[in-house]
Amino acid sequence: MQSTLQCSVTANANKLLNQMAYKPPSFNPGVDMAKNCEEFIKGDKPFDPKYMSLELRQALQILKDPQYFDIEFHPPVEEYSNGERIISTQHTFLLRAVDQLYQDQFAGPLRTTVEHQIINILRSKLIPLCHNSLPPATHLSTRAFVLNQLPRLLNQVGEVNYWVHARWMKGLLRISQVRLLQLMISDLSHPIDMFVMEAGTPEAFEKIWNVTNSLATTIKFFGSERFRSERLENLILMHVAEDGCNTGVVAAIAEETRVFNQQVKAIDQSKLSPDEKLQAYNKAGLSRTPLSHQNRWHRPGYDRDGYPLNPPAGSGSGIEDATL
């Protein structure tokens, strides 16, 4: 009875979320207004204030500064998704995210979070710091870093947004899914702050590159149509609300992983004999797999996919809710 009541409350809350979602008028900018970023930068046309906030319009002015950016635009290309013909740009991830936001291609509940992160990228000390602290030879990489690497997770929301937007329009978008995506998009602030605090060193450059790669992959998974586990979403949200993120633990795990990978690579590339390599691997706490999987390594007591060889009785795989 209680479970049925909870399901009813959740369904009604989800329905209310979709009914209250932001629904602007159909996209039809004025005659003298830009229709996309290309017209804003190359044609020097302003964005229509009906579809973009003043704060974002002001932040985007930095893209016109030739000191930092010399943006090239390419003809649009045809893509196909589930049999539907889509005309997409080949521009940078940041510009694509801005165009999607401007043209109302994001689900209403995610618009504010995405806009906030775009403004955060453009207004932070990141752009001048990257440009001034790194060697001139890396400035091209800096441009790619700011325009492509950092906004990757925003673009991932855009790539999966066909499904998120469709579910939103049908009243099927879950509150837990929206909250999870919002949290992951907001997490972009942390690597940016980390990079600025470390004064834009090459080491910080590499760290933030890896962090944004991981975030983009995570968003693509949780935002895709193949993920339908509301129970897992609520479990993650509950964990975040209770414990937060212990950055010290995360940093320690990352450092141990780096050292571990270096040890494995050093042994693998050494001139030791196969028997000596095997001894070195065992000494380092690794086990050699059977010949059929000799390129894979696993922890003792676990199979090559990372699952325990003798799991406790009654324990499930833990992935029965997710459609992978």
DADA-V180805 format. One record per backbone hydrogen bond with DSSP energy under -1.0 kcal/mol. NH is the residue of the N-H (numbers start at 1). CO is the residue of the C=O. Records with the same first field share a line. If there is no record, write none. Layout:
# DADA-V180805
NH: CO, CO
This chain:
# DADA-V180805
5: 1
6: 2
7: 3
8: 4
9: 5
10: 6
11: 7
12: 8
13: 9
14: 10
15: 11
16: 12
17: 13
18: 14
19: 15
20: 16
33: 30
34: 46
40: 36
41: 37
42: 38
45: 39
51: 48
57: 53
58: 54
59: 55
60: 56
61: 58
62: 59
63: 60
64: 61
65: 62
68: 65
69: 65
77: 88
79: 86
81: 84
84: 81
86: 79
88: 77
94: 147
96: 92
97: 93
98: 94
99: 95
100: 96
101: 97
102: 98
103: 99
104: 101
105: 100
110: 107
111: 108
114: 110
115: 111
116: 112
117: 113
118: 114
119: 115
120: 116
121: 117
122: 118
123: 119
124: 120
129: 125
130: 126
131: 127
132: 128
133: 129
134: 130
138: 135
139: 136
142: 138
143: 139
144: 140
145: 141
146: 142
147: 143
148: 144
149: 144
150: 145
152: 149
155: 151
156: 152
157: 153
158: 154
159: 155
160: 156
163: 160
164: 160
165: 161
166: 162
167: 163
168: 164
169: 165
170: 166
171: 168
172: 167
178: 174
179: 175
180: 176
181: 177
182: 178
183: 179
184: 180
185: 181
186: 182
187: 183
188: 185
189: 186
190: 187
192: 188
193: 189
194: 190
195: 191
196: 192
197: 193
198: 194
199: 196
200: 195
201: 198
205: 201
206: 202
207: 203
208: 204
209: 205
210: 206
211: 207
212: 208
213: 209
214: 210
215: 211
216: 212
217: 213
218: 214
219: 215
220: 216
221: 217
222: 218
223: 219
227: 224
230: 228
233: 229
234: 230
235: 231
236: 232
237: 233
238: 234
239: 235
240: 236
241: 237
242: 238
243: 239
244: 240
247: 245
250: 246
251: 247
252: 248
253: 249
254: 250
255: 251
256: 252
257: 253
258: 254
259: 255
260: 256
261: 257
262: 258
263: 259
264: 260
265: 261
266: 262
267: 263
268: 264
269: 265
277: 273
278: 274
279: 275
280: 276
281: 277
282: 278
283: 279
284: 280
285: 282
286: 281
293: 290
294: 291
296: 293
302: 299
303: 307
306: 303
309: 301
315: 312
